[in-house]
Amino acid sequence: MYLLEKASRIIGVYVLVPTRPETLELMNIAVDEDYQGQGFGKQMVEHATAAAKEQGYKIMDVGTASLGVEQLMFYQKCGFRMTSIDHGFFVKHYDESIIINGILLRDMVRLSMEL
């Protein structure tokens, strides 16, 4: 787990989890709402990429909500490319339904980046 601090306040967090040989997943990346849109998310992805390379990983994966248009654009701007859809992920793995803009969130989009 990595934390991003500014003025002794935690403003961002992410987790790197090994998933397969030479591959890890960027998970739970989040930036405090007061600091979004200021480049901190991109800084964290760049830090994650550097950390993954230092540890000898070749691929970094990330998953996000299929309804998260902003997140999908963000990850693609950071160099990730869509690889697959995990159909029914949020319905299978979450006890409570997630509704985004009046639509039930069902699927996770998986993206990958070669390091």
C-alpha positions in Angstrom: 0.0 0.0 0.0 1.3 3.4 -0.9 0.1 6.8 0.5 0.3 10.3 -1.0 0.6 13.0 1.6 0.4 16.8 1.2 0.8 19.1 4.2 0.7 16.0 6.6 -2.7 15.0 5.1 -3.2 11.7 3.2 -4.7 12.8 -0.1 -4.2 9.6 -2.1 -3.7 5.9 -1.8 -3.1 2.9 -4.0 -2.2 -0.8 -3.7 0.0 -3.0 -5.8 -0.8 -6.8 -5.7 1.1 -9.5 -7.6 -1.4 -11.6 -9.6 0.7 -13.7 -12.0 4.4 -14.1 -12.8 5.8 -10.7 -14.0 2.3 -9.1 -13.5 0.8 -7.1 -10.8 -2.5 -5.2 -10.4 -2.9 -1.6 -9.4 -5.9 -1.6 -7.0 -7.9 0.8 -4.9 -6.4 3.9 -6.3 -8.1 7.0 -4.9 -7.6 10.7 -4.5 -9.4 12.8 -2.0 -12.2 14.8 -3.7 -10.6 18.1 -2.7 -7.5 17.2 -4.7 -8.9 15.6 -7.8 -8.2 17.1 -11.2 -4.8 18.4 -10.0 -2.6 15.6 -11.4 -2.2 13.6 -8.2 -3.8 10.5 -9.7 -1.4 10.6 -12.6 1.5 11.0 -10.2 0.4 7.9 -8.3 0.2 5.9 -11.5 3.7 7.1 -12.5 5.0 6.1 -9.0 3.3 2.7 -9.3 4.8 2.2 -12.7 8.3 3.0 -11.5 7.9 0.8 -8.4 6.7 -2.1 -10.5 9.6 -1.8 -12.9 12.1 -1.6 -10.0 10.6 -4.9 -8.7 11.0 -6.5 -12.1 7.4 -6.7 -13.2 6.6 -6.5 -17.0 2.9 -5.9 -16.9 0.6 -3.8 -14.8 -3.2 -4.4 -14.8 -6.0 -2.4 -13.5 -9.8 -2.9 -13.3 -12.5 -0.3 -13.1 -16.3 0.1 -13.4 -17.7 -0.3 -16.9 -19.8 2.8 -16.2 -16.9 4.9 -15.0 -16.3 6.9 -18.2 -13.9 9.3 -16.5 -11.9 6.5 -15.0 -11.6 4.7 -18.3 -10.3 7.9 -20.0 -7.9 8.5 -17.1 -6.3 5.0 -17.3 -6.0 5.3 -21.1 -4.3 8.7 -20.7 -1.9 7.0 -18.4 -1.0 4.4 -21.0 -3.3 1.5 -20.1 -5.2 -0.3 -22.9 -8.5 -2.2 -22.5 -8.0 -6.0 -22.5 -11.2 -7.6 -21.3 -14.5 -7.3 -19.5 -15.1 -9.2 -16.3 -18.9 -9.8 -16.8 -20.9 -9.6 -13.6 -17.9 -8.8 -11.4 -19.7 -6.2 -9.2 -22.9 -8.3 -8.9 -20.9 -11.4 -7.8 -18.4 -9.8 -5.4 -20.4 -7.0 -3.7 -23.2 -7.6 -1.3 -24.9 -4.3 -2.1 -25.9 -3.1 -5.5 -23.9 -0.1 -7.0 -26.0 2.3 -9.0 -24.2 4.8 -11.2 -26.4 7.4 -13.0 -29.4 5.2 -12.5 -27.8 2.1 -14.0 -26.9 -1.0 -12.0 -23.1 -1.6 -12.2 -22.4 -5.1 -13.2 -19.2 -5.4 -15.2 -15.5 -4.5 -14.6 -13.3 -3.4 -17.5 -9.8 -4.7 -17.3 -6.9 -2.7 -18.7 -3.2 -3.5 -19.0 0.1 -1.7 -19.5 3.4 -3.1 -20.6 6.2 -1.7 -18.4 
